[in-house]
């Protein structure tokens, strides 16, 4: 277990990342996320699958962290939905859109775990029409960066409340718990 995660009461069963957050890896995520470089969804997804294959072997459905409707409209796409689609194609596991993000949140980059948790509280809701598809399923939540785990934890709480059997998390990047430098994504 990562030293930064010890003592946290995470609701997901496990989390795996592919790479420690660094200059080159973060540039790939930023290019996909902010610059419309959708072709990067494929190599990122393929790498996530190769590194985390056992998580996919135990999943019934893949889901992703949502964006607010206004952010989605301005960007035109959810970068992690694009990655999830590629992961689905590779793994043959269906993508299930589980959440809506109903509240704009402060940028998380400069916030610690407690502030991130407070910032996210009440910002996601499970899509009512999909609750039956969540019930009893082993869900794999995918996201770009795992920093404190607050986003993954908030989404996992909602999935479990909707009666998911289990939740595992796969991310492309994990921030270095020993790094003293701030990062920005």
N, C-alpha and C positions, 0 to 999 in steps of 0.2 A: 504494500500500500504506500502511496505517496505520502511523505511526511506532512505535507500541507493538508491532506485529507483526513489524517488521523484525528479522532475525536469528533468528527462531524457526523450528524445523524442523517446520512443520505437515505433516501427512499428507494433508489435504484439498487439492483443486485450487484452490478459491476460496471466498471468504466474502463475503456481502453482507448488510448490515443496512438497515433502512428509516429509522430515526431515531436520533439521538444520545439516549442516556438522559437524561431530564429529569423534572421533577415531574409533569406531566400524563401523559406516556407511561408512566411507571413506575406511576402510579396505575391505569391501565388494566390493565397486566399483573398487578399485585397483586390487583386486584379479580377478575380471571379466575382467578388462581392460588390465592388464599387465601380468597376470599369467595363462591365458587360462582356468580359472574356469568358463566355459560356463554354467554350471548348475546353476550359480547364476543369470543368465538372467531371469529365471522363477520367483523366489521369488521377485526379484526387480520389474519385470513387474507387478506381481500380486499386490504388494503393491502400485505401481504407479496407477494402475487401481482403486483399492479400494478407495484411497484417492482422486483421480481426476475424479471420474466417470462422473460428469457433463460435463467435457471437452470432454470425449469420446462420450457422447450422442449427442453432437453437431458437430461431425466431420464427414467429408466424406472420409478422407484419413489420414493416419499416415505417417509421414516421420521422418528422423533422420539426424543428423549431419554427413557429410561424412569425410573420411580420404583420404589423398593422396594415389595414387596407390602404391608408394614405401613403405609407412607406412603400408598399407593394406597387401602388399606382405610380409613384414617382420613379421608382427603380425599374419597374416593368417585369420583374421576376424575383423569386426567392431563390437565392443561390443554393441553399441547402435542399430545397425541393428538387432542384436540377440534379444535385449530387444523389439524392435519394432515388430519383428515376433511373439513373445509371446503375446504382447499386441493385435496384430491383431487376433490371435487365440481366445483370451478371449473376445474381443469386437466385433468380426465379421466385423471389419473395415479394408479395404485393406491397405497394406503398399505400398507406392509409393516412389521409389527412385528418388528424385527430383534433387539432386546436384552431382556435381563432385567437389572435392577439387583439384585445379590445381596448388597451390603454397604451398610449405613448409613454415610454420610460426614458429616464435620464440615461445618457451614455454610460455604460457600465465600466469602461476602461479604467477609470480612476477610482473606482469604488472597491472597498474591501468586502469580504463575504457577508457580514451583517447588513451593510448598506445595500449590497446587491440583492439580498434576499428581500429586504424591505421595499426596494425599488420595483421588484418583480411581482410582489404580492398583489393578487387580483388582476394581473395584466393578461392572463391566459384563461380561456374557457374551453372545455371539451365541446366539440360540435355534437349537439343533441342527436342528430340523425345517425351519427357514427358510433354511439355508445354500444349498440348491440354488436357491432363488429369488433369492439375493443374487449368486451366481456370474455373472460377465459383465455385470452390470447397472450402469448409471449411477445412483447413489443420491443423492438430495437429502435431507440431514439438516436438520430444522427445530428451532429452539429459540427461547426467548424473549429471552434477553440474551446477548450476546457480550462478555465482559469480557477475559479473557486468552486465550481459545481453548482452554483445557485440556480442557473437556468435549467440545467438537467434535473435538479432536484425538484424544482417547482413543477416542471412538466411531468415528472415521474409521480408526484403526489396526485396530480389530476388523473393520470392514467390508472393508478391504483384505486382511486376513489370511483372511477368508472368501471371497476372490477377487472382490470387487466390481471392476468395470472402473474406476470413478472415484467420488469422493465430492466433492460440493459442499455448502456450508452456507449456509442462509438463516436469519437471525434478525430478530426484530422490532426489537430495540434493540441499540445498541452503546454501551458506556460511552465517555465522552470521555477519550481518552488524555492530554489536557492538563489535566484537572480535578484539582484538589488535594483536593477534598472526598471523603470516603468516601461510599459509597452503600450502600443496603441494599435487597435485593429479597426 
